[in-house]
Amino acid sequence: MHGKLLPLAGLYLVQGLPYGLQSGLLPVLLRARGLSLTRVGLAKGLYLPWLFKLVWAPLVDARGSLRAWLMLSTAALGLVCALLAALPPAEAGPAGLPVTVAGLLLLLNLGAAVQDVALDTLAVQLLEPAELGPGNTVQVVAYKLGAVLAGGGLLALVPTLSWPLLFLLLAATYWLAAALVWAAPALQQLPASQPSEPPRHSLHLLQDVLAMPGTLWTAGFVLTYKLELGLWNGVGAVVCSIVGSSLGGALLARHRQPLPLLRSVLRFRLGGLACQTTLLFHLDTPGVRLGPSTVLKGAALLSLCLQHFLGGLVTTTTFTLMMHCSQLAPSALQATHYSLLATLELLGKLFLGTLAGALADSLGLHLCFSLFLALSGMPVLYLSLAPSTLA
């Protein structure tokens, strides 16, 4: 199993780099320029290519090999980073982001989204059912480590390294990952994708994907289970999330079923969010201060750490459930099937994540967090509708 997990870990780590770059470094730079939370949130529109993975997922299913898709997309990411190194930002565009940088970041997301389709399909086909727990732990933890390295790591290096050197470092990392794809023994055994029948109309293909057992329910769950997480972020939070993801993988490896585990954790998380929201309302009361050594400060930090710990556990369990659902589909549909679920999972996070700044500016913290608390109860209720095929 280690021969499978090690290359997956390396590839998922580099896949997290663009997200960390844009979620950790970019917002700090934009806020430093004096942009409002609304305009900073709109910069997440650069993630748009991730929502269109279904456009090229059928091509990954039907053309070439997963190894070729992975190697070419990863090498292309290195090329985009090299261009970013050669074209440092000069003048800002209308959104406060240099036009050339925005265009190249959009290409970076496009390449990462293509790589994501191929890599997720590889994991679906490569991992045995008993390996899904450890495999998804590697997926989630490695991705988050990549995001931390590119976000917090770049923030730490920005004062000492120039823009060109930073992106040359990222380019070299991607090209090393492309070499890993070429050399990894586990990937050399993957067969080329061969369509089992002539290509079908996209509408018929979508109907085939949605007809797979448990797909509609899983699609609804991944769309809603993280709607409320648009306002929490930070390196410390990612560490707690990684610990939670690791625990989730350990529990799944001990033959814990995903659905019962999700029911327990989501209920616990809902209670924690209710306490956190109450604490936030109290801290927002006039005259209340969060001193450096108060009990309130400790409670606030503990609530944030707990939520990210539980969020990591839920993420690993949910991705395991997604892969289990995609393994029920024929191999000729698995890239498209998993891409549909992954796109909906991303849409659920990005939808309110993009609007979070505008909601906070317009509704105020009380109404905004009350909305997120109500949304966090939806997955708990939705789990009662899970089909027996996913049990």
C-alpha positions, 0 to 999 in steps of 0.5 A, a space after each residue: 500500500 505504501 507504494 501507492 500512497 507515497 506518490 499520491 502524497 507527493 502529487 496531492 501536496 503540489 496540488 495544494 500549492 495554488 490554493 495556499 498561494 491564493 488563500 494565504 498570500 493573495 488576501 493579505 496583499 489585497 487587504 494591505 492595498 486597502 481593499 474591502 472584504 467584499 473585493 477581497 472575497 471576489 478575488 476568489 473568482 480566480 478559482 472559476 476553472 475548478 467549477 468546470 472540471 466536468 468539461 474535460 473530465 470526459 476527455 480524461 475518461 476517454 483519451 490517453 492515459 492517466 499517467 500522461 494527463 498527470 505528467 503534462 498537467 503538472 509540467 504545465 503548472 511549472 511552466 505557468 509558475 516560470 512565467 509568473 517569475 518572469 513577469 512580476 506584477 507592476 500595475 494593478 488592475 481594476 480589482 487591485 490585482 495586476 492584470 498579467 498576474 490575474 491571468 496567469 493565476 487563472 491559468 494556474 487554476 486551470 492546470 491544477 483543475 485538470 491535474 485534479 481530475 486525473 489525480 482523483 481518478 487515479 486514486 479511485 482506480 488505484 485504491 482498494 476499498 480497504 485502502 480508502 480511509 488511509 488513501 483519503 487521509 493522505 489526500 486531505 493532509 497532503 493537500 493541506 500541507 501544500 496549501 500551508 507551505 504555499 500560503 504561510 511559507 510564502 508569507 514568511 519568505 516574501 520579505 527575504 526572497 524576491 517575486 521571481 525566486 519564489 515562483 522559480 521555486 514553485 516551478 522547480 517543485 512542479 517539474 520534480 512532481 512531473 518527474 515523480 509521475 514518470 518514475 513512480 512504479 505504481 503509476 507505470 502499471 495504469 492502463 490507458 483509458 479506453 472508452 467502452 462505447 462511442 462517445 456520448 452526448 454530454 447530456 446522456 453522459 450526465 444522465 449516466 453519471 447521475 444514475 449510478 447508485 447513491 450519486 444524487 444523495 452524495 451530490 447533495 451532501 457534498 454541496 451542503 456540508 461545508 457551506 458555513 465554513 466561509 469565514 474561518 482560516 489560518 495556519 493554526 487552524 490548518 494544523 488542527 484540521 490536519 490532526 482531525 483528518 488523520 484521526 478520520 483516516 485512522 478510524 476508517 482504517 479500523 473499519 468504521 463506516 463513513 455514514 455513522 461516523 459522519 452522523 456523530 461528528 456533524 452533531 458534535 460540530 453543530 453543538 460546537 458551532 452553537 457555542 462558538 456563535 454564542 461566544 462571538 455574540 458576547 464578544 461583540 457586546 459593547 464594553 467587552 474586551 478580549 484581553 491577552 490572558 482572559 478566559 474568553 480568549 482561551 475559549 475563543 481559541 479552543 472553539 476555533 481549534 475544535 471546529 477545524 479539528 472536526 472539519 478535518 475529520 469530516 472532510 476525510 470521511 466525506 472524501 472517502 464516501 465520495 470515492 466509495 460512491 465513484 467506485 460503484 460507477 463503471 471505470 469509463 465513467 469514474 473520472 466524470 463521476 468523481 469530478 461531478 462530486 468534487 465540483 459540487 463539494 468545491 461549489 459548496 465551499 466557494 459559494 458562501 466563501 466568495 460572498 462571506 465578505 459581502 455578507 459580513 459587510 451588509 448583514 453584520 456579524 450577528 445575522 451572518 453567523 446566525 445564517 452559517 449556524 442554520 446552514 451547518 444543521 442541514 447536513 445533519 438532517 440530510 444524512 437521514 436520507 442516505 441510500 442503503 447502497 452507501 451504507 
